[in-house]
Amino acid sequence: MALAVVEFCMAKNYKNIEFFSDKIILRGRLYPSEDFQFSPFIIMTHGTSANITMGIDNYASKFQEAGFNVLLYDHEGMGLSDGEPQVMNPWIQARGYKNACKYIKSINHLHNNKIFLWGESFSGMLVLVVGAFIKNISGIIAVTPSCGIDIINFKNKLIDFTKLKDIFSHGNLDNYETDIIGPLPVVSLDQKNIPSLLKPKSAYNWFIASSKNSEIKWKNKITRVLPKTEVPFSSQLTASFIKVPTLIIIGKNDEIEQANCIVQKHVYDNISSPKKLIEIDGGHFGCLYPDSAIFLDNLNNKLNFLNKYK
């Protein structure tokens, strides 16, 4: 069930919106294009522990200017959304994309608008999973996706994919034991005394700088929850089953352990649909600094892909 659009911000040309995701209210923004009824939609959300005002809103505004509708929302438990605060569970957060699609389809007077999924870092991995089985999407953009530290060998991908899809669609995650990491800081400069989830100094620099400019208060705390499901929540498993055009953007010398470029390229190689791989400078966070040359190049790469398949 979708909730009503609650407020229109004339100054910034977006609407504050709410929608349900498994009985939890997720909140975000709808950036309508001038030709709202017919323009494609881009569904966007943020990476680990962040919120929608920590960089990716700059992309949303640029996409809107280029003629796309954008639905930008905070993950469950993050930013302005409800849910257990600062808890990261890929199964839970991935369902947000599914319910964002439902929300768009509930809006009156649309004309079967195309829908693209966009994600960066943690969410870049999510779109490479859910994009394999959310119906009626037109493309995927995954930016510096956290595809894993090591390559996983699956004995029977079809059987495992079917299990993953069933758990995602119908599984009760409360039935599974969980591995829990945290709560702990997201970033820290003192790894010896205050270890954090993300260890590189570049992560600390980006989160601290972005949080100062954020319209939503950011908390330097995270708990990572991984249900012990029969199969892992992994883009390495789903890549072979992606049927839509896919753009993967990876950072040269990405310093985040989970964004191993060897694993990212392994995921890319397993995609059989039309695809493109682009390597950019700036490591994991460079493309999130607004108005930098890397940001603008990255924006153009995405717009070229979107305009090709819209």
C-alpha positions in Angstrom: 0.0 0.0 0.0 1.4 3.4 -1.0 1.1 6.5 1.1 0.3 9.9 -0.3 2.8 12.4 -1.4 3.1 14.6 1.6 4.8 17.8 0.7 6.1 19.6 -2.4 9.3 21.6 -2.0 9.1 24.4 -4.7 12.6 25.7 -3.9 14.3 22.4 -4.8 11.7 20.9 -7.1 11.0 17.7 -5.4 8.2 16.1 -3.4 8.7 14.5 -0.1 7.1 11.0 -0.3 6.5 7.9 1.9 5.7 4.3 1.0 5.5 1.0 2.8 8.1 -1.7 2.6 7.0 -4.8 4.6 4.9 -2.7 7.0 7.8 -0.2 7.5 7.5 3.3 6.2 10.4 4.4 3.9 10.8 8.1 3.2 12.4 10.0 0.4 11.9 12.4 -2.5 10.3 12.3 -5.8 11.9 14.5 -8.4 9.4 14.9 -11.2 10.5 15.7 -14.8 8.6 18.3 -16.9 7.0 15.4 -18.8 6.2 13.4 -15.6 3.5 11.1 -17.0 5.7 9.7 -19.8 9.3 10.0 -18.6 11.3 7.1 -17.3 11.9 6.6 -13.6 15.2 6.1 -11.8 15.0 4.5 -8.4 18.0 5.5 -6.2 19.2 4.9 -2.7 22.4 5.3 -0.8 25.3 3.1 0.4 26.2 1.8 3.9 24.8 3.9 6.7 24.5 7.1 4.7 21.3 9.0 3.7 19.9 10.6 0.6 21.4 14.0 1.3 25.0 12.8 1.4 25.9 13.2 -2.2 23.5 11.1 -4.3 20.8 13.9 -4.3 23.2 15.8 -6.6 22.8 13.0 -9.1 19.0 13.0 -8.7 18.8 16.7 -9.5 20.9 16.2 -12.6 18.9 13.3 -13.8 15.7 15.4 -13.3 17.2 18.2 -15.4 18.0 15.6 -18.1 14.3 14.6 -18.3 14.1 11.7 -15.9 11.8 11.2 -12.9 13.7 10.1 -9.9 12.5 8.3 -6.7 15.2 8.8 -4.1 14.7 7.2 -0.7 16.4 6.3 2.5 17.0 2.6 3.4 15.0 1.1 6.2 16.6 2.2 9.5 18.6 5.0 7.8 18.0 8.7 7.3 14.3 9.6 7.6 13.0 6.1 7.1 11.5 4.0 9.9 12.9 0.7 11.1 15.5 -0.4 13.5 18.1 2.5 13.5 21.4 2.0 11.7 20.9 -1.7 11.1 22.2 -3.0 7.8 20.6 -6.2 6.5 20.9 -6.8 2.7 17.7 -8.9 2.6 15.7 -6.2 4.3 17.2 -3.2 2.4 16.8 -5.0 -1.0 13.1 -5.3 -0.5 12.9 -1.5 -0.5 13.7 -1.5 -4.2 10.8 -3.9 -4.9 8.4 -1.8 -2.9 9.7 1.4 -4.5 8.7 -0.1 -7.9 5.2 -0.9 -6.5 4.9 2.7 -5.2 5.7 4.1 -8.7 3.1 1.8 -10.3 0.5 3.0 -7.8 0.9 6.6 -9.0 -2.1 7.7 -11.1 -1.9 8.9 -14.7 1.4 7.3 -15.6 1.8 5.5 -18.9 3.8 2.4 -18.2 6.9 4.4 -17.6 10.2 2.6 -17.8 12.0 2.0 -14.5 15.8 1.9 -14.0 17.5 0.8 -10.7 20.5 2.8 -9.5 22.7 1.9 -6.6 26.2 2.8 -5.3 28.5 0.8 -3.0 26.2 -1.4 -0.8 23.2 -0.5 -2.9 25.2 -1.1 -6.1 25.4 -4.7 -5.0 21.7 -4.7 -4.1 20.6 -3.7 -7.6 22.7 -6.4 -9.1 20.7 -8.9 -7.0 17.2 -7.6 -7.2 17.6 -6.5 -10.8 17.7 -10.2 -11.7 14.1 -10.8 -10.5 12.1 -7.6 -10.2 9.8 -7.7 -13.2 9.4 -5.0 -15.8 12.5 -2.9 -15.2 14.5 -1.5 -18.1 18.1 -1.3 -16.8 20.5 -1.4 -13.9 23.3 1.1 -12.9 25.7 -0.2 -10.2 28.3 2.2 -9.1 31.4 0.9 -7.2 29.2 -2.1 -6.1 30.3 -4.1 -3.0 30.2 -7.5 -4.7 32.4 -9.2 -2.2 36.0 -9.8 -1.0 36.5 -13.2 -2.8 34.9 -15.1 -5.7 32.3 -17.6 -4.6 31.9 -20.9 -6.4 28.3 -22.1 -6.7 27.8 -25.8 -7.5 24.3 -25.3 -9.0 23.5 -21.7 -9.8 20.0 -22.3 -11.0 18.9 -24.1 -7.8 20.7 -21.6 -5.6 19.2 -18.7 -7.5 15.7 -20.1 -7.1 16.3 -20.4 -3.4 17.5 -16.8 -3.1 14.6 -15.5 -5.1 12.1 -17.4 -2.9 13.6 -16.2 0.3 13.7 -12.6 -1.0 10.1 -12.8 -2.2 8.4 -14.8 0.5 10.9 -15.8 3.2 10.4 -14.9 6.9 13.9 -13.7 7.9 13.0 -14.1 11.6 13.2 -17.9 11.0 17.0 -17.7 10.5 19.8 -17.4 12.9 22.0 -14.3 12.3 25.6 -13.2 12.3 25.7 -9.8 13.9 28.6 -7.4 13.7 28.4 -4.3 15.9 27.2 -1.9 16.8 30.4 -0.2 15.9 31.5 3.0 14.2 31.1 3.3 10.4 34.5 5.1 10.2 37.4 5.8 12.5 40.9 7.2 12.2 42.0 5.1 15.2 41.6 1.5 14.1 43.7 0.2 16.9 41.5 1.5 19.7 38.3 2.3 17.8 37.9 -0.2 15.0 35.2 0.6 12.4 33.3 -1.2 9.7 34.9 0.8 6.9 38.6 1.2 7.6 40.3 3.4 4.9 41.0 7.0 5.7 39.3 8.0 2.5 36.1 6.5 3.9 36.5 8.6 7.1 37.2 11.8 5.0 34.1 11.3 2.8 31.6 10.5 5.6 32.7 13.3 7.8 32.7 15.8 5.0 29.4 14.7 3.6 27.7 14.5 7.0 28.6 18.2 7.5 26.7 19.1 4.4 23.9 16.7 4.9 20.3 18.0 5.6 19.6 14.8 7.6 21.6 14.1 10.7 24.1 11.2 10.2 25.1 8.8 12.9 28.6 7.2 12.9 27.2 3.9 14.1 26.2 0.7 12.3 25.1 -2.9 13.0 25.6 -5.4 10.3 23.1 -8.3 10.3 23.5 -11.3 8.0 20.8 -14.0 8.3 22.2 -17.5 7.9 20.1 -18.4 4.9 20.6 -21.5 2.7 22.3 -19.4 0.1 24.1 -16.1 0.5 22.7 -12.8 -0.7 25.2 -12.3 -3.5 25.4 -10.6 -6.8 27.9 -13.3 -7.8 24.9 -15.7 -7.8 22.4 -13.5 -9.6 24.6 -11.9 -12.3 24.0 -14.8 -14.7 20.2 -14.2 -14.5 20.1 -10.5 -15.2 18.1 -10.0 -18.3 18.2 -6.2 -18.7 20.9 -3.7 -19.9 23.5 -3.2 -17.1 26.1 -0.5 -16.5 28.7 -1.3 -13.9 31.1 1.6 -12.9 34.1 0.6 -10.8 36.7 2.7 -9.1 40.4 2.2 -10.0 42.2 1.3 -6.8 39.0 1.0 -4.9 40.0 1.0 -1.2 36.9 -0.7 0.2 37.5 -4.4 0.9 34.0 -5.5 -0.2 34.4 -3.7 -3.5 37.2 -5.9 -4.8 37.7 -5.1 -8.5 38.5 -8.7 -9.3 35.1 -9.8 -7.9 33.3 -6.8 -9.6 34.7 -7.9 -13.0 33.8 -11.5 -12.3 30.2 -10.4 -11.7 30.3 -8.3 -14.9 31.7 -11.2 -16.9 28.7 -13.4 -15.8 26.1 -11.0 -17.1 24.8 -12.1 -20.5 22.4 -9.2 -21.2 23.7 -5.9 -22.9 26.3 -4.5 -20.6 29.0 -1.9 -20.2 31.9 -1.7 -17.7 33.6 1.7 -17.0 36.6 2.2 -14.7 36.9 5.7 -13.1 39.5 7.5 -11.1 38.9 8.5 -7.5 38.6 5.1 -5.8 35.4 4.3 -4.0 34.2 7.8 -3.1 35.6 10.1 -5.8 32.4 10.1 -7.8 30.3 11.3 -4.8 32.0 14.7 -4.5 29.7 17.1 -6.3 30.9 19.2 -9.2 34.3 17.5 -9.4 35.6 16.4 -12.8 35.0 12.8 -11.7 31.4 13.5 -10.7 30.7 15.2 -14.0 32.4 12.4 -16.1 30.4 9.8 -14.1 27.2 11.7 -14.6 27.8 11.7 -18.4 28.5 8.0 -18.4 25.2 7.3 -16.7 23.2 9.7 -18.9 24.6 8.1 -22.0 23.5 4.7 -20.8 20.0 5.9 -19.7 19.4 7.7 -22.9 20.4 4.7 -24.9 17.8 2.4 -23.2 15.0 4.7 -22.1 
